[in-house]
């Protein structure tokens, strides 16, 4: 009996050892994305070695060491298997982003060039050029720092002159988690001449806007803004809060086809002891494809308020925005209602980069004071045609329209957006 027991114990030892699961081991370490920092130095900063045991905490601890070194814009660590037959053999993949770098010549024949990390901000310099009916040409420059406050972010500093003299600091960041898809904030000072009153409108602004993309075509947003305005001897400061909903199936606003654009917005304006104003906006457009490339565009818009507005907040009637055939700023009021029907005919193939086309249109509109009603107003009308050009970042249009009961006017519009 003692001999049988001894035999069982001798067999149990190897079986127990065989039943233990294999220990995961780092079989290889791969480094990617580095340009300036050598692989061996990155391995030392990560403090991992081949043959070291791999645990569930290894990934996070290794990434934390690399980020704590303050040498990289971003550092990620991934787990991969070295062998299908043996899943205990682990490959540790280290991916780093060293940020912007540049190549310098050394003058050494044995090493003629070297790669070094750039110092200071990585600024992009882009031109700004627009032409807005009623204000004229605005030109300037925009300085942009991409990923200035993390990935998918940018900080911009536009400075413009001409139709609108403006200096601003703007922040935009796209978010992958949380209740919002995008956050925008900024501050600006600006001056431009009001087309109706022919007086300078000076403004200082601070704003914050958060947007949620419910679908690719459906967006909701909330916004708050503080403004100080100096206009026609008026010095006002007010706080504005609002929300808007946008449904937009257009791929290109100028060349949309069988698409819809709808926007509804509400704004609450508080002047401190002077009371409050409620403003609402409803606008929409439908794009119906007809024969060939021809598209019928129907637009409508209404801007209103529950009380008389100060002159610097009143909507303006006239110009490209709502009533061609009349100059921008023909009339102002507390409520504006406008609509148009336009037949757009592209003259170039949709496969070409540059698009040229012609349009024929009819515009109607009215603007009036609170508490008047639309039914008591006479609608102003304009008819005409236009030629437009669109290529990548450049868009330009010329419209000739006759205001019924008025004169014939030429309207220009254009923008260069990069």
Secondary structure, 3 states (H helix, E strand, C coil): CHHHHHHHHHHHHHHHHHHCCCCCEEEEEEEECCCCCCHHHHHHHHCCCCCCECCCCHHHHHHHHHHHCCCCCEEEEEEEECCCCCCCEEEEEEEEECCCEEEEEEEECCEEEEEEECCCCCEEEEEEEEEECCCEEEEEEEEEEECCCCCCEEEEEEEEEECCEEEEEEEEEECCCCCCCEEEEEEEEEEEECCCCCCEEEEEEEEEEEEEEEECCEEEEEEEEEEEEEECCEEEEEEEEEEEEEEECCCCCCCCCCEEEEEEEEEEEECHHHCEEEEEEEEEEEEEECCCCCEEEEEEEEEEECCCCCHHHCEEECECCCECCCCCCCEEECEEEEEEEEEEEECCCCCCCEEEEEEEEEEEEEEECCCCCHHHCCCEEEEEEEEEEEECCEEEEEEEEEECCCCEEEEEEEEECC
